[in-house]
Amino acid sequence: MSRKLVRPREGRMLAGVCAGLAQRFGMSAGMIRLLFLLSLLLPGTQVIVYLVLWILMPNEDRYAATRR
């Protein structure tokens, strides 16, 4: 299990942001997804944060290639 903040190739639903956060913090991806969906009921910038993380979090493959 990786402790780096990357978007994994396996376990993705949309972009892999929730799966990457789950791996990083040792939680289940389903729980992170549920928390994100519940947060959409509150006013705020959740979708913008998700899009920013999608752009900033590297793919697992790209991260592994740069670490070699």
Buried (B, 14 or more C-beta within 10 A) or exposed (E): EEEEBBBBEEBBEEBBBBBBBBBBEEEEBEEBBEEBEEEEEEEEEBEEEBEEBBEEBBBBEEBBEEEE
